Amino acid sequence: MAIKSSLLNVSDLDFEKIASNLKVYLKGQDKFKDYNFEGSTMSLLIDLLAYASHISAFNTNLAASEMFLDSAQIRKNVVSRAKDLGFVPASETSSIAKVELIMSDVRNPDGTYPTATEMTILRGSIFSTVFDRLNVQFVVTNSVKPIQNGNEYRYENIEIAQGTYVTDTFINDLQVKNSKFVISNERVDRSTLTVAVTSNGVTETYNLSTDVSTITTTSKVYYTQENEEGFIEIYFGDGILGKQLLDGDQIDVTYIVVDKEHANGANIFSLLTSINGFSSSTVITKQKATGGGERESIESIKFKANKFFTSQNRLVTLNDYKAKVTEYYPNADAVAVWGGEDNDPPEYGKVFLAIKPANADYLTVEEKRVITQNLRKLNMLTVRPTIIDPEIIKILVSTTFKYNPNQTQLTLGEIETLVSNSIIDFDKNNLNNFDAIFRHSKLVRAIDDANSSILSNITNIRLRKQEDMSTNIGQSKGFSVEFGNSLYNPHSGHSGATGGILSTTGFLLDGDTSSYYFDDDGMGNIRRYKLSASTRIYTDSQAGTINYSTGKLTIDALTIASTANSNTSIDFTVIPNSYDVVATRGSLIDISSENISVKGEVDTIASGESSAGVGFNSTPSTSY
């Protein structure tokens, strides 16, 4: 009796199983009951049918997966799903710097001085810098009129952006329904877009639509989106949500094309474009270049889109603030938000935000101002958003590893470089969020795995925090330093005779030319001392307190005149009680390359030397 088609197993999608099911089905038919399928022409036909079925099943599964944000893998589909939630992925962003320009001894050929209007530096004027041995171009984003003082012209707060200005021109054609105008370059900083429409000889500037509730039939707005090829396209209103363009209107779109290599950190610039024929100038950097970044990744879009939709364009919960910050400032590497009632000390009526940029430790004053201004448009009237700098705790890593030279062709220096790179990678992969935890055993494992010849390692850590003293200079003020982790103090008076577990960089007191430092006595007291050769002379044995259980240092009032650090700060370095370090609210844990010390030693026992084990010196498990 023939097998009924309803008994076929249609749930198998693998090639081999599909082919096997087809053979079982055919063998159940009277015509093929005793047929030998193996090695026959029929077997080839069955394989072709199985192949076609397998490809069809794969494509169907792929198409179904691409319909949902969580499972989509192709960028155009992820962007489309995010668009349904009202989320617009961030584009590439230019690195931004601010400079001051001074032009002196400016005179016309007839001896007169040009007017300030004539000496205006125009948008698109070019500055240059050398970054990583490459010549990089920056352009002025807004025209700036100088302050004239005789033959000197001073330009304050010139904003310059890395990249090149480009203008695309389009002609509106009403015969094309739902016209969209695709920008010709892929790497576009969307924030620099300016759109001008010329209609009947009159040119008007159109603005990006950000709030549909305020748009009328005559609003001069445009919309943007990322198309299937990854290019930005703009379109205009339909006469209901925004003014509709007329047939033949000319559209000029000006924007900055972003370089592939971002010059974040560049701080020396020179003017290339002449101003009214004059080019001799002095450039003073007011804010080094920051903020350059790539367009939003697929993973980032998936993560942010749902959170953006949940916030519904209002700021009520802490997650609402976090979602909006990542929208207003896509260059944020990490964001922490907490209510004023949870602050220490409590400040009711505030929401605190700590933001870590991707390419710097802190936001600039201008970046804070812009983000705060945008947040205040959506937050509740009685709540004030306050952006603070994150508290960054540096982990100082000192590691000594033993290796077998017979198991590698690398030199000791090359292995030490591999170990240093593995520590940097560990930092990037594990310590880039405010809620991160530094786990010592995982770092030790990463060091052992850096090269197969490494047999073991002894890794010690210390914690360092840099305290800004700029507001204390010249004033009698006290301050506190919080590490958020307990500090090493196995017994009262531990290492008091040798300076305890605390060390600092130097500072000068008002009216005194000696350099001073802090240490502790192991009993909870912070001491201030100066050096006579290598001898510590204590001038204040109770200059403050150190709480070993909470990790809080309190310095009593004193008048600091200057600090040894060029950025007017004092570095406080301590030994933690546990090698596992936790980042508390608003704090970040970071390992920087300059805070890594790596030393390799040959393991004589493993190497099989004739003197193996004789005079073998083990590495101390701690250097404290």
C-alpha positions as CSV (number, residue, x, y, z in Angstrom):
1,M,0.0,0.0,0.0
2,A,1.4,3.4,-1.0
3,I,2.4,5.9,1.8
4,K,0.1,8.8,2.1
5,S,1.5,12.2,1.5
6,S,0.0,13.4,4.8
7,L,2.5,11.1,6.5
8,L,5.5,12.8,5.0
9,N,7.9,14.5,7.5
10,V,7.9,18.1,6.2
11,S,9.6,19.6,9.3
12,D,13.1,18.4,8.2
13,L,15.0,21.2,6.5
14,D,18.5,19.7,6.1
15,F,19.6,18.5,2.7
16,E,20.3,14.9,3.7
17,K,17.1,14.5,5.6
18,I,15.0,16.0,2.8
19,A,16.6,13.6,0.3
20,S,16.0,10.7,2.7
21,N,12.4,11.6,3.2
22,L,11.8,11.7,-0.6
23,K,13.3,8.3,-1.0
24,V,11.2,6.9,1.8
25,Y,8.1,8.4,0.2
26,L,8.9,6.9,-3.3
27,K,9.7,3.5,-1.9
28,G,6.2,3.5,-0.4
29,Q,4.7,3.8,-3.9
30,D,3.8,0.7,-5.8
31,K,5.8,1.7,-8.9
32,F,9.1,2.2,-7.0
33,K,8.6,-0.5,-4.3
34,D,11.7,-2.5,-5.2
35,Y,13.6,0.3,-6.9
36,N,17.3,0.8,-5.9
37,F,17.8,4.5,-5.6
38,E,21.5,4.5,-4.8
39,G,23.7,5.1,-7.8
40,S,20.8,5.5,-10.2
41,T,19.7,8.6,-12.2
42,M,16.7,8.9,-9.9
43,S,19.1,9.5,-7.0
44,L,20.5,12.6,-8.8
45,L,17.0,13.9,-9.5
46,I,16.1,13.4,-5.8
47,D,19.3,15.3,-4.8
48,L,18.3,18.2,-7.1
49,L,14.8,18.3,-5.5
50,A,16.3,18.2,-2.0
51,Y,18.8,21.0,-2.9
52,A,16.0,23.2,-4.2
53,S,13.8,22.5,-1.1
54,H,16.8,23.2,1.2
55,I,17.6,26.6,-0.5
56,S,13.9,27.5,-0.5
57,A,13.6,26.7,3.3
58,F,16.8,28.7,4.0
59,N,15.6,31.7,2.1
60,T,12.2,31.6,3.8
61,N,13.8,31.3,7.2
62,L,16.2,34.2,6.4
63,A,13.3,36.4,5.1
64,A,11.3,35.7,8.2
65,S,14.2,36.5,10.5
66,E,14.8,39.8,8.7
67,M,11.3,40.9,9.5
68,F,12.1,41.3,13.2
69,L,14.5,43.7,14.8
70,D,16.0,41.2,17.2
71,S,16.9,38.6,14.6
72,A,17.6,40.8,11.6
73,Q,21.2,40.7,10.4
74,I,21.2,42.9,7.2
75,R,21.7,46.6,8.0
76,K,19.0,47.9,5.7
77,N,16.4,45.7,7.4
78,V,17.6,46.7,10.9
79,V,17.4,50.4,10.0
80,S,13.9,49.8,8.5
81,R,12.7,48.0,11.7
82,A,14.1,50.8,13.8
83,K,12.4,53.4,11.7
84,D,9.0,51.7,12.6
85,L,9.9,52.6,16.2
86,G,10.8,56.2,15.4
87,F,14.5,55.6,15.9
88,V,17.0,57.3,13.6
89,P,20.5,55.7,13.7
90,A,23.4,58.1,14.1
91,S,25.5,58.9,11.1
92,E,29.3,59.4,11.0
93,T,30.3,62.4,13.0
94,S,33.2,64.8,12.4
95,S,35.8,65.6,15.0
96,I,35.1,69.1,16.3
97,A,37.6,71.6,17.7
98,K,37.5,75.2,18.7
99,V,40.2,77.7,18.0
100,E,40.9,81.4,18.4
101,L,42.5,83.2,15.4
102,I,44.5,86.4,15.6
103,M,45.6,88.3,12.6
104,S,48.0,91.3,13.2
105,D,49.4,94.1,11.2
106,V,46.6,93.9,8.6
107,R,46.6,96.8,6.2
108,N,45.3,97.5,2.7
109,P,47.8,98.6,0.1
110,D,46.7,102.2,0.6
111,G,47.4,102.0,4.3
112,T,43.8,101.8,5.4
113,Y,42.3,99.0,7.6
114,P,39.8,96.5,6.2
115,T,36.4,96.5,7.9
116,A,35.4,93.7,10.2
117,T,32.8,92.6,7.7
118,E,35.5,92.4,5.0
119,M,37.6,90.3,7.3
120,T,34.9,87.8,8.2
121,I,36.1,84.2,8.0
122,L,33.6,82.3,5.9
123,R,32.1,78.9,6.5
124,G,34.2,76.3,4.7
125,S,37.6,78.1,5.3
126,I,40.2,75.5,5.8
127,F,42.5,74.7,8.7
128,S,45.0,71.9,8.8
129,T,46.8,69.8,11.4
130,V,49.1,66.8,11.5
131,F,47.7,63.8,13.3
132,D,49.4,60.4,13.4
133,R,51.8,61.7,10.7
134,L,48.9,62.5,8.4
135,N,47.8,65.9,7.1
136,V,44.2,66.4,8.2
137,Q,41.8,69.1,7.0
138,F,39.4,70.9,9.2
139,V,36.7,73.4,7.9
140,V,35.0,76.3,9.6
141,T,31.3,75.4,10.3
142,N,30.0,78.9,10.7
143,S,31.2,82.3,9.5
144,V,32.8,84.4,12.2
145,K,33.1,88.1,12.3
146,P,36.3,89.4,14.0
147,I,36.7,91.9,16.8
148,Q,38.8,94.7,15.3
149,N,41.4,96.6,17.3
150,G,43.3,98.8,14.9
151,N,45.3,96.6,12.6
152,E,44.6,93.5,14.8
153,Y,41.6,91.2,14.1
154,R,40.7,88.6,16.7
155,Y,38.3,85.7,15.9
156,E,36.9,84.0,19.1
157,N,35.4,80.5,19.3
158,I,35.8,79.4,15.8
159,E,34.3,75.9,15.5
160,I,36.2,73.7,13.0
161,A,35.2,70.2,11.9
162,Q,37.3,67.5,10.3
163,G,36.3,66.8,6.7
164,T,35.4,68.5,3.5
165,Y,32.4,70.6,2.6
166,V,30.4,69.3,-0.4
167,T,27.2,70.7,-2.1
168,D,24.7,68.5,-4.0
169,T,22.1,70.2,-6.2
170,F,18.8,68.6,-7.2
171,I,15.8,69.7,-9.2
172,N,12.3,68.8,-7.9
173,D,10.1,67.0,-10.4
174,L,6.5,66.6,-9.5
175,Q,6.1,63.8,-12.1
176,V,8.1,61.6,-9.7
177,K,5.8,60.5,-6.9
178,N,7.2,60.6,-3.3
179,S,10.5,62.1,-4.5
180,K,13.6,61.4,-2.4
181,F,16.9,63.0,-3.0
182,V,19.9,60.8,-2.3
183,I,23.1,62.5,-1.1
184,S,26.0,61.5,-3.3
185,N,28.5,60.7,-0.5
186,E,28.2,57.8,1.9
187,R,30.2,59.2,4.9
188,V,28.0,62.2,5.8
189,D,27.8,64.0,9.1
190,R,24.0,64.4,9.3
191,S,24.3,67.2,11.9
192,T,26.1,69.4,9.4
193,L,23.4,69.2,6.7
194,T,22.0,72.6,5.5
195,V,19.2,72.6,2.9
196,A,18.3,75.6,0.8
197,V,15.4,75.6,-1.6
198,T,15.2,78.2,-4.5
199,S,11.7,78.7,-5.7
200,N,10.7,81.5,-8.2
201,G,14.0,83.1,-7.7
202,V,13.7,83.2,-3.8
203,T,16.1,81.1,-1.7
204,E,14.9,79.8,1.7
205,T,16.6,77.6,4.3
206,Y,14.7,74.5,5.4
207,N,15.2,72.9,8.8
208,L,15.3,69.3,9.8
209,S,11.9,68.1,11.3
210,T,12.3,66.9,14.9
211,D,8.9,67.3,16.3
212,V,5.9,66.6,14.0
213,S,3.4,68.1,16.5
214,T,4.7,71.6,15.6
215,I,4.6,71.2,11.8
216,T,2.0,73.0,9.7
217,T,1.2,73.1,6.0
218,T,3.7,75.9,5.5
219,S,6.5,74.7,7.7
220,K,9.8,74.8,5.8
221,V,11.1,71.4,7.0
222,Y,12.8,68.4,5.5
223,Y,13.1,64.8,6.6
224,T,16.1,62.4,6.4
225,Q,16.5,58.6,6.5
226,E,19.1,56.0,5.6
227,N,18.2,54.2,2.4
228,E,18.9,50.5,1.5
229,E,22.4,51.3,0.2
230,G,23.4,53.1,3.3
231,F,23.2,56.6,1.8
232,I,21.3,59.4,3.4
233,E,18.3,60.6,1.5
234,I,16.1,63.7,2.2
235,Y,12.5,64.4,1.3
236,F,10.0,67.2,1.9
237,G,6.5,67.8,3.2
238,D,3.3,66.9,1.3
239,G,1.5,70.1,1.9
240,I,0.1,68.8,5.2
241,L,3.1,67.9,7.2
242,G,5.4,70.6,5.9
243,K,5.5,72.8,2.8
244,Q,5.3,71.0,-0.5
245,L,7.9,71.9,-3.1
246,L,6.9,73.2,-6.6
247,D,7.9,71.7,-9.9
248,G,11.4,72.9,-10.9
249,D,12.4,74.1,-7.5
250,Q,16.2,73.8,-6.9
251,I,17.5,72.1,-3.8
252,D,21.0,72.7,-2.6
253,V,22.3,70.3,0.1
254,T,25.6,71.3,1.8
255,Y,27.3,68.9,4.2
256,I,30.6,67.7,5.5
257,V,32.1,64.4,4.2
258,V,33.7,62.7,7.2
259,D,37.3,61.3,6.9
260,K,37.8,57.6,7.6
261,E,40.5,58.3,10.2
262,H,39.3,60.5,13.0
263,A,41.7,63.1,14.4
264,N,40.3,63.1,17.9
265,G,42.9,64.7,20.2
266,A,44.4,67.0,17.6
267,N,45.3,70.4,19.2
268,I,47.7,72.2,16.8
269,F,46.1,73.9,13.9
270,S,47.1,76.4,11.1
271,L,45.0,78.4,8.7
272,L,45.3,77.5,5.1
273,T,42.6,79.7,3.5
274,S,43.4,83.4,3.2
275,I,40.9,86.0,4.6
276,N,40.4,88.9,2.3
277,G,43.8,88.2,0.9
278,F,45.6,88.0,4.2
279,S,47.0,84.7,5.5
280,S,49.5,85.5,8.3
281,S,47.9,84.4,11.5
282,T,48.3,82.9,15.0
283,V,46.0,80.0,16.0
284,I,45.3,79.3,19.6
285,T,43.5,76.0,20.4
286,K,40.6,76.5,22.9
287,Q,39.3,73.0,22.7
288,K,41.1,70.1,21.2
289,A,39.4,67.9,18.6
290,T,36.8,65.5,20.0
291,G,33.7,63.7,19.0
292,G,34.7,62.0,15.7
293,G,33.1,58.6,15.2
294,E,31.6,56.1,12.9
295,R,27.9,55.6,12.1
296,E,25.9,53.6,14.5
297,S,26.5,49.8,14.3
298,I,23.8,47.2,13.8
299,E,24.2,46.0,17.4
300,S,23.9,49.5,18.7
301,I,20.7,50.2,16.7
302,K,19.1,47.0,18.0
303,F,20.0,47.9,21.6
304,K,18.8,51.5,21.4
305,A,15.8,51.3,19.2
306,N,13.5,49.6,21.7
307,K,14.7,51.8,24.6
308,F,14.1,54.9,22.4
309,F,10.5,53.7,21.7
310,T,9.9,53.0,25.3
311,S,10.8,56.6,26.2
312,Q,8.1,58.0,23.9
313,N,9.9,61.2,23.4
314,R,9.6,62.3,27.1
315,L,11.8,62.2,30.1
316,V,10.2,60.6,33.1
317,T,12.2,57.5,34.1
318,L,16.0,57.1,34.4
319,N,16.0,54.9,31.3
320,D,14.2,57.7,29.4
321,Y,17.2,60.0,30.1
322,K,19.7,57.3,29.1
323,A,17.9,56.7,25.8
324,K,17.8,60.4,25.0
325,V,21.4,61.0,25.8
326,T,22.5,58.4,23.4
327,E,20.3,60.0,20.8
328,Y,21.6,63.6,21.4
329,Y,25.2,62.5,21.9
330,P,25.9,59.3,19.8
331,N,29.6,59.5,20.7
332,A,28.8,58.5,24.3
333,D,30.8,55.4,25.3
334,A,29.0,54.9,28.6
335,V,26.1,56.7,30.4
336,A,25.1,56.5,34.0
337,V,21.9,58.2,35.4
338,W,20.6,58.5,38.9
339,G,18.0,60.6,40.8
340,G,19.0,63.4,43.1
341,E,17.4,61.5,46.0
342,D,20.1,58.8,45.5
343,N,22.9,61.2,45.3
344,D,25.5,61.7,48.1
345,P,24.5,64.1,49.5
346,P,20.9,64.0,48.3
347,E,19.9,66.9,46.0
348,Y,16.1,66.7,45.4
349,G,14.7,68.0,42.1
350,K,17.7,66.9,40.0
351,V,18.7,64.1,37.7
352,F,22.4,63.4,37.5
353,L,24.1,62.1,34.4
354,A,27.7,61.0,34.0
355,I,28.8,60.6,30.4
356,K,32.0,59.1,29.2
357,P,32.8,60.1,25.5
358,A,34.2,57.4,23.2
359,N,37.5,59.2,22.6
360,A,38.1,61.2,25.8
361,D,37.7,61.0,29.5
362,Y,35.4,64.0,29.9
363,L,32.8,66.0,27.9
364,T,33.8,69.5,27.0
365,V,31.9,72.5,28.5
366,E,30.1,73.1,25.1
367,E,29.1,69.4,24.8
368,K,27.6,69.5,28.3
369,R,25.7,72.7,27.5
370,V,24.2,71.3,24.3
371,I,23.1,68.0,25.8
372,T,21.6,69.8,28.9
373,Q,19.8,72.2,26.6
374,N,18.2,69.4,24.6
375,L,17.2,67.4,27.7
376,R,15.4,70.4,29.2
377,K,13.1,70.5,26.2
378,L,11.6,67.2,27.2
379,N,12.0,66.8,31.0
380,M,9.4,67.6,33.6
381,L,9.3,71.2,34.7
382,T,10.4,70.6,38.3
383,V,13.4,68.3,37.4
384,R,16.7,69.8,36.4
385,P,19.2,67.5,34.5
386,T,22.7,68.0,35.7
387,I,25.7,66.6,33.8
388,I,28.8,65.8,35.9
389,D,32.2,64.4,35.0
390,P,32.5,60.7,35.6
391,E,34.8,59.7,38.5
392,I,37.6,57.7,36.8
393,I,39.6,55.3,38.9
394,K,42.8,54.2,37.2
395,I,44.0,50.7,37.8
396,L,47.8,50.5,37.9
397,V,48.9,47.0,36.8
398,S,52.3,45.5,37.6
399,T,52.9,42.0,36.3
400,T,55.8,39.7,36.2
401,F,55.5,36.5,34.1
402,K,57.6,33.5,33.7
403,Y,58.0,31.8,30.3
404,N,59.7,28.9,28.6
405,P,62.0,30.2,25.7
406,N,62.0,26.7,24.1
407,Q,58.3,27.1,23.3
408,T,58.5,30.3,21.3
409,Q,60.6,32.0,18.6
410,L,59.6,35.5,20.0
411,T,62.1,37.6,21.9
412,L,61.4,38.7,25.5
413,G,60.5,42.2,24.3
414,E,58.0,40.9,21.8
415,I,56.3,38.7,24.5
416,E,56.2,41.6,26.9
417,T,54.4,43.6,24.1
418,L,51.9,40.8,23.6
419,V,51.2,40.8,27.4
420,S,50.7,44.6,27.4
421,N,48.3,44.4,24.4
422,S,46.3,41.6,26.2
423,I,45.9,43.9,29.2
424,I,44.7,46.7,27.0
425,D,42.2,44.3,25.2
426,F,41.0,43.2,28.6
427,D,40.2,46.8,29.5
428,K,38.3,47.4,26.3
429,N,36.3,44.2,26.6
430,N,35.5,44.3,30.3
431,L,35.8,47.8,31.8
432,N,33.9,50.2,29.4
433,N,30.7,50.6,31.4
434,F,29.8,52.4,34.7
435,D,28.6,49.1,36.3
436,A,31.8,47.2,35.4
437,I,33.7,45.0,37.8
438,F,37.4,44.4,37.5
439,R,38.0,40.7,38.2
440,H,41.7,40.0,39.0
441,S,41.6,36.3,38.1
442,K,40.3,37.0,34.6
443,L,43.1,39.4,34.0
444,V,45.6,36.8,35.2
445,R,44.1,34.3,32.8
446,A,44.3,36.8,29.9
447,I,48.0,37.4,30.6
448,D,48.7,33.6,30.7
449,D,46.8,33.2,27.4
450,A,48.8,36.0,25.7
451,N,51.3,33.5,24.4
452,S,51.7,29.7,24.7
453,S,55.2,30.0,26.2
454,I,53.9,31.9,29.3
455,L,53.7,29.5,32.3
456,S,52.5,31.8,35.1
457,N,52.3,35.4,36.2
458,I,52.2,37.4,39.4
459,T,50.0,40.5,38.9
460,N,49.6,43.3,41.5
461,I,47.3,46.3,41.2
462,R,46.9,49.7,42.8
463,L,44.2,52.3,42.4
464,R,44.8,55.9,41.4
465,K,42.4,58.8,41.3
466,Q,43.2,62.3,39.9
467,E,41.6,65.1,41.9
468,D,41.1,68.4,40.2
469,M,42.4,71.3,42.3
470,S,41.5,74.1,40.0
471,T,38.8,75.4,42.3
472,N,41.0,75.1,45.4
473,I,44.0,77.1,44.1
474,G,44.6,80.1,46.3
475,Q,41.7,79.3,48.7
476,S,41.7,77.6,52.1
477,K,39.5,74.6,51.3
478,G,39.3,71.0,52.2
479,F,38.2,68.2,49.9
480,S,37.6,64.5,49.8
481,V,38.6,61.6,47.5
482,E,36.4,58.5,47.2
483,F,37.6,55.2,45.8
484,G,34.4,53.3,46.5
485,N,36.4,50.2,47.5
486,S,37.9,49.2,50.8
487,L,41.6,49.7,51.2
488,Y,44.4,47.5,52.5
489,N,44.9,47.7,56.3
490,P,45.5,44.3,57.8
491,H,46.3,45.8,61.3
492,S,46.4,49.2,63.0
493,G,49.6,51.0,62.1
494,H,50.3,48.9,59.0
495,S,53.4,50.3,57.2
496,G,53.1,53.6,59.1
497,A,56.8,53.9,59.4
498,T,57.3,53.6,55.6
499,G,54.4,55.8,54.5
500,G,51.4,53.5,54.7
501,I,49.4,52.6,51.6
502,L,48.8,56.1,50.3
503,S,51.1,58.2,48.0
504,T,50.4,61.4,46.0
505,T,52.0,63.7,43.5
506,G,53.4,67.0,44.8
507,F,51.9,70.4,45.4
508,L,53.0,73.8,46.8
509,L,51.3,75.6,49.6
510,D,50.7,79.3,49.6
511,G,53.7,81.2,50.8
512,D,56.0,78.1,50.8
513,T,58.4,77.0,48.1
514,S,58.7,73.4,49.3
515,S,56.9,70.5,47.5
516,Y,54.5,68.6,49.8
517,Y,53.0,65.2,49.6
518,F,50.5,63.0,51.5
519,D,50.8,59.6,53.0
520,D,49.1,57.7,55.9
521,D,50.1,56.3,59.3
522,G,48.1,53.1,59.0
523,M,45.8,54.2,61.9
524,G,43.4,56.3,59.8
525,N,45.4,59.6,59.7
526,I,46.7,61.3,56.6
527,R,50.0,63.1,57.0
528,R,51.6,65.9,55.0
529,Y,55.3,65.9,54.5
530,K,58.2,67.3,52.5
531,L,61.4,65.7,51.4
532,S,64.9,66.4,52.6
533,A,67.0,64.3,50.2
534,S,65.1,61.0,50.7
535,T,64.0,61.6,54.2
536,R,60.3,62.5,54.9
537,I,59.9,65.5,57.2
538,Y,56.3,65.5,58.5
539,T,54.8,69.0,58.9
540,D,51.2,67.8,59.8
541,S,50.6,64.4,61.2
542,Q,46.8,64.9,61.1
543,A,46.2,66.6,57.7
544,G,43.1,64.5,57.2
545,T,41.6,61.1,57.6
546,I,41.5,57.9,55.6
547,N,38.6,55.4,56.1
548,Y,40.1,52.0,55.1
549,S,36.7,50.2,55.1
550,T,34.9,52.7,52.7
551,G,37.9,54.0,50.7
552,K,37.1,57.6,51.5
553,L,40.0,60.2,52.0
554,T,39.2,63.5,53.6
555,I,41.8,66.3,53.5
556,D,41.4,69.2,55.9
557,A,41.4,72.8,54.8
558,L,44.7,74.1,53.3
559,T,45.7,76.7,50.7
560,I,47.2,75.1,47.7
561,A,49.2,77.5,45.4
562,S,50.0,75.0,42.6
563,T,50.5,71.4,41.8
564,A,53.2,69.3,40.2
565,N,50.8,68.1,37.6
566,S,50.4,70.5,34.6
567,N,46.6,70.1,34.7
568,T,46.3,71.5,38.3
569,S,45.5,68.1,39.8
570,I,46.9,65.8,42.5
571,D,47.2,62.0,41.9
572,F,46.1,59.9,44.9
573,T,47.4,56.3,44.7
574,V,46.3,53.5,47.2
575,I,46.4,49.8,47.7
576,P,43.0,48.1,47.6
577,N,42.0,45.5,50.1
578,S,40.6,43.2,47.4
579,Y,42.1,42.7,43.9
580,D,38.5,42.7,42.6
581,V,37.5,46.3,42.1
582,V,33.9,47.6,41.7
583,A,32.8,50.8,40.0
584,T,30.3,52.6,42.1
585,R,27.6,55.0,40.8
586,G,29.1,57.6,38.4
587,S,32.5,55.9,38.5
588,L,34.5,54.2,35.7
589,I,37.4,51.8,36.1
590,D,40.1,52.2,33.5
591,I,43.5,50.6,32.6
592,S,45.7,52.9,30.5
593,S,48.8,51.9,28.7
594,E,50.9,54.3,30.7
595,N,49.8,52.6,33.9
596,I,51.0,49.1,32.8
597,S,54.3,47.6,33.9
598,V,55.3,44.3,32.4
599,K,58.4,42.2,33.1
600,G,59.2,38.7,31.8
601,E,61.6,36.2,33.3
602,V,62.9,32.9,32.0
603,D,61.6,29.9,34.0
604,T,64.8,27.9,34.4
605,I,63.0,24.8,35.6
606,A,60.7,24.5,32.6
607,S,63.5,25.4,30.1
608,G,65.5,22.3,31.2
609,E,68.7,24.2,32.0
610,S,71.5,22.2,33.7
611,S,71.1,24.5,36.7
612,A,67.3,24.1,36.7
613,G,66.0,24.5,40.2
614,V,69.4,25.5,41.6
615,G,69.1,29.0,42.9
616,F,65.6,29.4,41.5
617,N,64.0,32.6,42.6
618,S,60.2,32.7,42.8
619,T,58.4,35.9,42.0
620,P,56.9,37.5,45.2
621,S,53.1,37.3,45.2
622,T,52.9,40.9,46.3
623,S,55.2,43.9,46.2
624,Y,53.3,45.8,48.9
